[in-house]
């Protein structure tokens, strides 16, 4: 099985320092859903792993998060794309939850749920913690410069082997050319 793990905010949809708190605020990055559709057509299972501390902060509730993800799935389907699963951590950083990136809990759950080893699986994020969580499980790190990606690249200290691309479309073009 071919698998790819994507962060949500800043990779698939536009990010906000004030959090994505409603379906209306969830807006896809141009080309991201079409890139997911190309992955699907090439036989990839597409999984999202996203920190959603806005729930833990009380900025929105689980019903709203589910509505945001419902919009993401429906908008993706309109572009011919399918997201196979969404894994999320609703906790704040001070909760020390093992599933909150940069800790690998979500990636461990993905490996268990899909019964796969994650060694070499592409993991795409726009922040250092996205990359760190995946690398701890052996994934291949891809940084996109959308969302917080430019700031992340400028800060440096990227995991060894991190490849940097303008956006998800560029990552997918690279993955599918071989």
Secondary structure, 3 states (H helix, E strand, C coil): CEEEEECCECCCECCCCCCCCCHHHCCECCCHHHHHHHHHHCCEEEEEEEECHHHHCCCCCHHHHHHHHHHHHHHHHHCCCCCCEEEEECCCHHHCCCCCCCCCHHHHHHHHHHCCCCCCCEEEECCHHHHHHHHCCCCEEEEECCCCHHHHHHHCCCCCCCEEECCHHHHHHHHHCC
